[in-house]
């Protein structure tokens, strides 16, 4: 399916990716357990795609995908607990609650570190060394979020 150029332009102007918009539209029509599964699958997709792009030298796009991988896992945990998570502020609130629930303050610290990959998408301020450090933080955080979902 080809997306008409006028729609792509609207998405571009608003800083939205077609995949993200489609993902959100699909998620709206699912039951909560199905949404959890969707977020888990999306997290894996973005993780693999992010690593591929970083290894190809595209630090901005790759880092953004790694960031999105983590956000999708946060949304999976939040959805499983019926917490709201549809804005950046609410994702942060979910991270805070997960951290408190696990009794693990490192969850918040790791999320703040991984957020630098999102900032880098816009600013381009990170070098490969930095990106690798934050990808390692993302890997650790993904493990902790998986534990919050019972090891998934």
C-alpha positions as CSV (number, residue, x, y, z in Angstrom):
1,X,0.0,0.0,0.0
2,X,1.3,3.4,-0.9
3,X,0.6,6.4,1.4
4,X,-0.5,9.5,-0.5
5,X,2.1,12.3,-0.5
6,X,-0.4,14.8,1.1
7,X,-0.7,12.5,4.1
8,X,3.0,12.0,4.4
9,X,3.5,15.7,4.3
10,X,1.0,16.2,7.2
11,X,2.8,13.5,9.1
12,X,6.2,15.1,8.4
13,X,5.0,18.6,9.5
14,X,3.7,17.2,12.7
15,X,6.8,15.0,13.4
16,X,4.8,11.8,13.1
17,X,6.0,8.6,11.5
18,X,3.5,6.6,9.4
19,X,4.4,3.4,11.3
20,X,3.7,5.1,14.7
21,X,0.3,6.4,13.5
22,X,-0.7,3.0,12.1
23,X,0.4,1.3,15.3
24,X,-1.6,3.7,17.5
25,X,-4.7,3.3,15.2
26,X,-4.4,-0.5,15.5
27,X,-3.9,-0.4,19.2
28,X,-7.1,1.6,19.7
29,X,-9.2,-1.3,18.4
30,X,-7.7,-4.0,20.6
31,X,-8.6,-5.4,24.0
32,X,-6.1,-4.6,26.7
33,X,-4.4,-8.0,26.7
34,X,-4.1,-7.7,22.9
35,X,-2.6,-4.3,23.3
36,X,0.0,-5.6,25.7
37,X,1.0,-8.2,23.0
38,X,1.1,-5.5,20.4
39,X,3.4,-3.3,22.5
40,X,5.7,-6.3,23.2
41,X,5.9,-7.1,19.5
42,X,6.5,-3.5,18.6
43,X,9.2,-3.3,21.2
44,X,11.1,-6.2,19.7
45,X,10.7,-4.8,16.2
46,X,12.1,-1.4,17.2
47,X,14.9,-3.0,19.1
48,X,16.1,-5.1,16.2
49,X,15.6,-2.2,13.7
50,X,17.4,0.2,16.0
51,X,20.4,-2.1,16.4
52,X,20.5,-2.6,12.6
53,X,20.5,1.1,11.9
54,X,23.1,1.9,14.5
55,X,25.4,-0.8,13.1
56,X,24.9,0.8,9.7
57,X,26.0,4.1,11.1
58,X,22.6,5.9,11.4
59,X,22.9,6.9,15.0
60,X,19.9,9.3,14.9
61,X,17.3,6.9,13.4
62,X,18.8,3.9,15.2
63,X,18.8,5.6,18.6
64,X,15.2,6.8,18.1
65,X,14.2,3.2,17.4
66,X,15.9,1.9,20.5
67,X,14.2,4.7,22.5
68,X,10.8,3.6,21.0
69,X,11.6,0.0,21.9
70,X,11.8,1.0,25.5
71,X,8.7,3.2,25.4
72,X,6.7,0.3,23.9
73,X,7.8,-1.9,26.8
74,X,6.7,0.8,29.3
75,X,3.4,1.0,27.5
76,X,3.1,-2.8,27.8
77,X,3.6,-2.7,31.5
78,X,1.2,0.3,31.9
79,X,-1.4,-1.4,29.7
80,X,-1.2,-4.6,31.8
81,X,-1.9,-2.5,34.9
82,X,-4.5,-0.3,33.2
83,X,-2.5,2.8,33.7
84,X,-2.8,5.7,31.2
85,X,0.2,6.0,28.9
86,X,-0.8,8.0,25.8
87,X,1.5,11.1,26.3
88,X,5.1,11.6,27.1
89,X,4.2,12.8,30.6
90,X,2.1,9.7,31.2
91,X,4.9,7.4,30.0
92,X,7.2,9.1,32.5
93,X,4.5,8.7,35.2
94,X,4.3,5.0,34.3
95,X,8.1,4.7,34.6
96,X,8.0,6.3,38.0
97,X,5.3,3.9,39.2
98,X,7.1,0.8,37.8
99,X,10.3,2.0,39.6
100,X,8.4,2.4,42.8
101,X,6.5,-0.9,42.4
102,X,9.8,-2.8,41.8
103,X,11.6,-0.8,44.6
104,X,14.3,-0.1,42.0
105,X,15.3,3.6,41.5
106,X,17.6,2.6,38.7
107,X,14.5,2.2,36.4
108,X,14.1,6.0,36.5
109,X,17.8,6.7,36.0
110,X,18.0,4.3,33.1
111,X,14.9,5.8,31.4
112,X,16.4,9.3,31.7
113,X,19.6,8.0,30.1
114,X,17.8,6.2,27.3
115,X,15.8,9.4,26.6
116,X,19.0,10.9,25.4
117,X,18.7,8.7,22.3
118,X,15.3,10.4,21.6
119,X,16.9,13.9,22.1
120,X,19.7,12.9,19.8
121,X,17.2,12.2,17.0
122,X,16.5,16.0,17.0
123,X,19.8,17.4,18.1
124,X,22.4,15.0,16.7
125,X,24.7,15.7,19.7
126,X,25.7,12.1,20.4
127,X,28.7,10.2,19.0
128,X,28.9,6.4,18.6
129,X,30.5,6.0,22.0
130,X,27.6,7.8,23.7
131,X,25.0,5.9,21.7
132,X,26.6,2.6,22.7
133,X,26.5,3.6,26.4
134,X,22.8,4.4,26.1
135,X,22.0,1.3,24.1
136,X,23.5,-0.7,27.0
137,X,21.3,1.3,29.4
138,X,18.3,0.4,27.2
139,X,19.2,-3.2,27.3
140,X,19.3,-3.2,31.1
141,X,16.1,-1.3,31.3
142,X,14.4,-3.7,28.9
143,X,15.3,-6.6,31.2
144,X,13.9,-4.7,34.2
145,X,10.7,-3.9,32.4
146,X,10.4,-7.5,31.3
147,X,10.7,-8.6,34.9
148,X,7.8,-6.2,35.7
149,X,5.8,-8.2,33.2
150,X,6.6,-11.5,34.8
151,X,9.7,-12.2,32.8
152,X,8.3,-11.6,29.3
